[in-house]
Amino acid sequence: MRSKTNALGAMLLAAAVLLTACGTFGPQQSFHAHESDPPTPVPDFVLVAPDGARTALSDFRGRFVVVYFGYTHCPDVCPTTVGTFAAAFDQLPAQVRDRYRFVMVTVDPARDTPEIMGRYVAHFDPEFIGLSGSPAEIDQLISAWNLPVECGEVQADGSYSVGHPASAWVLDTQGRERLHVSFTATPEEVAADLQLLARKG
Amino acid sequence: MQFRITRMPSLAVVGLGVALLSAACGGQAAPDAVPATATASAVSSTTTAAGSAAAATTSSPISIKGAWARSTPGNPGENSAGYAQLTNNATQMDRLVAASVPESFAKAVELHRTVRAGDVMRMEPVQSFEIAPGATLTLEPGGNHIMLLNLPTALKPGTRVPVTLRFERAAPMTVEFEVREATGASMSGTSMPGMAPATGTAGAMTPGGMR
């Protein structure tokens, strides 16, 4: 009886060691970010790129696309998030990086012109894309995507802040929402997730 | 109102000055101004970059480490943020009540915190940050920060911003905040939320030396 228990214990221990080893050293199987299950199509939008070209989200079909909603007067969370993605993109192998596009869409069209958006994202990565549009177009987008956007009070000097989503969306090559990446993610976690998603397709 | 010194006063949903309006912002004028703005920006031009930082540390009970500010792209009227760790070595409670910079760096300075309320991130101005005896107030991305508003020129990496900090008890001190790259690549490990060590390794302000 005693030896049976010991044998069983040894087997369990071996199994546990094996599982741990797989978990630690095997290829990453699960995402750090929140996964959308099942993958859900997102509404398309057409906005204006820094060079004035009308640009649709669906124009990027065939690539993985990171979509981030923020604004350029945001001093803390937006630059943290865009900076994290820029650092993560730098960590990707070239062939994986080529499959991704990063698109930042303003939720503050009154101040963020397409030119300002372009200068803003280029500060982090020259290949990042900044989009803006008319207030009506952005309103329509906010409502279609059901984005949490809150306008802060306008101060005496005309400044105001804007409450915006805490996460960035990662879409797959078919334009379906796959991951929500929080602004608290590290570049390493983001790079690992983007590689895993590229592998999974 | 008092604020804890934790990394993120996470669910403190204090809808301070935030109106829930439909979508795109900026169309409405609001009557109220925030008094903190005036306090914070009042001292601007009295500060000089040279020499004051070293002088301030020798006697102050507040020690400051890891002071840095975000570089900016140079858009008109853009903002930035400053971060640091402030330790209160005194036996009495103190508060950071205001910050200021010369007007050539920013038109106004406010103390802010970032609050996550469900899926939305928002910023709130605060009157002060409490620093208990022996405690460290951490200003970091995604949490409490010093907001620099309406910059006349871009902040370039490698330059420094002299920030004058005012306290309830300790004497004002001017600290040079090192401007860093925006990508996070050059600040690996020191400032990302969730992986920030208690004390930063760069931009430290200790008697005798800043980088």
HADDOCK unambig.tbl for C-alpha pairs under 7 A between the chains (distance, minus, plus):
assign (segid A and resid 73 and name CA) (segid B and resid 78 and name CA) 5.57 0.50 0.50
assign (segid A and resid 73 and name CA) (segid B and resid 79 and name CA) 5.54 0.50 0.50
assign (segid A and resid 74 and name CA) (segid B and resid 79 and name CA) 6.98 0.50 0.50
assign (segid A and resid 75 and name CA) (segid B and resid 79 and name CA) 5.57 0.50 0.50
assign (segid A and resid 75 and name CA) (segid B and resid 80 and name CA) 4.75 0.50 0.50
assign (segid A and resid 75 and name CA) (segid B and resid 81 and name CA) 5.44 0.50 0.50
assign (segid A and resid 75 and name CA) (segid B and resid 147 and name CA) 6.83 0.50 0.50
assign (segid A and resid 76 and name CA) (segid B and resid 81 and name CA) 6.32 0.50 0.50
assign (segid A and resid 76 and name CA) (segid B and resid 141 and name CA) 5.86 0.50 0.50
assign (segid A and resid 76 and name CA) (segid B and resid 142 and name CA) 6.14 0.50 0.50
assign (segid A and resid 77 and name CA) (segid B and resid 141 and name CA) 6.74 0.50 0.50
assign (segid A and resid 77 and name CA) (segid B and resid 142 and name CA) 5.44 0.50 0.50
assign (segid A and resid 79 and name CA) (segid B and resid 182 and name CA) 6.92 0.50 0.50
assign (segid A and resid 80 and name CA) (segid B and resid 141 and name CA) 6.62 0.50 0.50
assign (segid A and resid 83 and name CA) (segid B and resid 182 and name CA) 5.64 0.50 0.50
assign (segid A and resid 83 and name CA) (segid B and resid 183 and name CA) 3.87 0.50 0.50
assign (segid A and resid 83 and name CA) (segid B and resid 184 and name CA) 5.51 0.50 0.50
assign (segid A and resid 84 and name CA) (segid B and resid 183 and name CA) 6.28 0.50 0.50
assign (segid A and resid 84 and name CA) (segid B and resid 184 and name CA) 6.05 0.50 0.50
assign (segid A and resid 86 and name CA) (segid B and resid 183 and name CA) 5.71 0.50 0.50
assign (segid A and resid 87 and name CA) (segid B and resid 183 and name CA) 5.60 0.50 0.50
assign (segid A and resid 87 and name CA) (segid B and resid 184 and name CA) 6.18 0.50 0.50
assign (segid A and resid 87 and name CA) (segid B and resid 185 and name CA) 5.43 0.50 0.50
assign (segid A and resid 107 and name CA) (segid B and resid 24 and name CA) 6.32 0.50 0.50
assign (segid A and resid 108 and name CA) (segid B and resid 24 and name CA) 5.98 0.50 0.50
assign (segid A and resid 108 and name CA) (segid B and resid 25 and name CA) 5.99 0.50 0.50
assign (segid A and resid 109 and name CA) (segid B and resid 24 and name CA) 6.89 0.50 0.50
assign (segid A and resid 110 and name CA) (segid B and resid 25 and name CA) 6.96 0.50 0.50
assign (segid A and resid 110 and name CA) (segid B and resid 26 and name CA) 6.12 0.50 0.50
assign (segid A and resid 116 and name CA) (segid B and resid 75 and name CA) 6.36 0.50 0.50
assign (segid A and resid 119 and name CA) (segid B and resid 73 and name CA) 6.46 0.50 0.50
assign (segid A and resid 120 and name CA) (segid B and resid 73 and name CA) 5.80 0.50 0.50
assign (segid A and resid 123 and name CA) (segid B and resid 73 and name CA) 5.35 0.50 0.50
assign (segid A and resid 124 and name CA) (segid B and resid 182 and name CA) 6.15 0.50 0.50
assign (segid A and resid 124 and name CA) (segid B and resid 183 and name CA) 5.57 0.50 0.50
assign (segid A and resid 135 and name CA) (segid B and resid 24 and name CA) 5.90 0.50 0.50
assign (segid A and resid 138 and name CA) (segid B and resid 24 and name CA) 6.66 0.50 0.50
assign (segid A and resid 139 and name CA) (segid B and resid 23 and name CA) 5.24 0.50 0.50
assign (segid A and resid 139 and name CA) (segid B and resid 24 and name CA) 5.62 0.50 0.50
assign (segid A and resid 142 and name CA) (segid B and resid 23 and name CA) 6.42 0.50 0.50
assign (segid A and resid 148 and name CA) (segid B and resid 119 and name CA) 6.68 0.50 0.50
assign (segid A and resid 148 and name CA) (segid B and resid 120 and name CA) 5.66 0.50 0.50
assign (segid A and resid 149 and name CA) (segid B and resid 23 and name CA) 6.09 0.50 0.50
assign (segid A and resid 150 and name CA) (segid B and resid 19 and name CA) 6.73 0.50 0.50
assign (segid A and resid 150 and name CA) (segid B and resid 20 and name CA) 5.35 0.50 0.50
assign (segid A and resid 150 and name CA) (segid B and resid 21 and name CA) 6.37 0.50 0.50
assign (segid A and resid 150 and name CA) (segid B and resid 23 and name CA) 6.94 0.50 0.50
assign (segid A and resid 151 and name CA) (segid B and resid 18 and name CA) 6.46 0.50 0.50
assign (segid A and resid 151 and name CA) (segid B and resid 19 and name CA) 5.94 0.50 0.50
assign (segid A and resid 151 and name CA) (segid B and resid 20 and name CA) 6.29 0.50 0.50
assign (segid A and resid 151 and name CA) (segid B and resid 21 and name CA) 6.15 0.50 0.50
assign (segid A and resid 151 and name CA) (segid B and resid 25 and name CA) 5.29 0.50 0.50
assign (segid A and resid 152 and name CA) (segid B and resid 17 and name CA) 6.36 0.50 0.50
assign (segid A and resid 152 and name CA) (segid B and resid 18 and name CA) 4.52 0.50 0.50
assign (segid A and resid 152 and name CA) (segid B and resid 19 and name CA) 5.82 0.50 0.50
assign (segid A and resid 153 and name CA) (segid B and resid 17 and name CA) 5.83 0.50 0.50
assign (segid A and resid 153 and name CA) (segid B and resid 18 and name CA) 5.93 0.50 0.50
assign (segid A and resid 153 and name CA) (segid B and resid 19 and name CA) 6.54 0.50 0.50
assign (segid A and resid 153 and name CA) (segid B and resid 30 and name CA) 5.99 0.50 0.50
assign (segid A and resid 154 and name CA) (segid B and resid 29 and name CA) 5.64 0.50 0.50
assign (segid A and resid 154 and name CA) (segid B and resid 30 and name CA) 5.24 0.50 0.50
assign (segid A and resid 155 and name CA) (segid B and resid 30 and name CA) 6.73 0.50 0.50
assign (segid A and resid 155 and name CA) (segid B and resid 32 and name CA) 6.89 0.50 0.50
assign (segid A and resid 155 and name CA) (segid B and resid 33 and name CA) 5.26 0.50 0.50
assign (segid A and resid 156 and name CA) (segid B and resid 33 and name CA) 5.28 0.50 0.50
assign (segid A and resid 161 and name CA) (segid B and resid 123 and name CA) 6.96 0.50 0.50
assign (segid A and resid 162 and name CA) (segid B and resid 122 and name CA) 6.66 0.50 0.50
assign (segid A and resid 163 and name CA) (segid B and resid 120 and name CA) 6.04 0.50 0.50
assign (segid A and resid 163 and name CA) (segid B and resid 121 and name CA) 5.32 0.50 0.50
assign (segid A and resid 163 and name CA) (segid B and resid 122 and name CA) 4.33 0.50 0.50
assign (segid A and resid 164 and name CA) (segid B and resid 120 and name CA) 5.27 0.50 0.50
assign (segid A and resid 164 and name CA) (segid B and resid 121 and name CA) 5.38 0.50 0.50
assign (segid A and resid 164 and name CA) (segid B and resid 122 and name CA) 6.74 0.50 0.50
assign (segid A and resid 165 and name CA) (segid B and resid 119 and name CA) 5.69 0.50 0.50
assign (segid A and resid 165 and name CA) (segid B and resid 120 and name CA) 4.64 0.50 0.50
assign (segid A and resid 165 and name CA) (segid B and resid 121 and name CA) 6.01 0.50 0.50
assign (segid A and resid 166 and name CA) (segid B and resid 119 and name CA) 5.48 0.50 0.50
assign (segid A and resid 166 and name CA) (segid B and resid 120 and name CA) 5.30 0.50 0.50
assign (segid A and resid 166 and name CA) (segid B and resid 121 and name CA) 5.33 0.50 0.50
assign (segid A and resid 184 and name CA) (segid B and resid 193 and name CA) 5.52 0.50 0.50
assign (segid A and resid 184 and name CA) (segid B and resid 194 and name CA) 6.64 0.50 0.50
assign (segid A and resid 186 and name CA) (segid B and resid 192 and name CA) 6.61 0.50 0.50
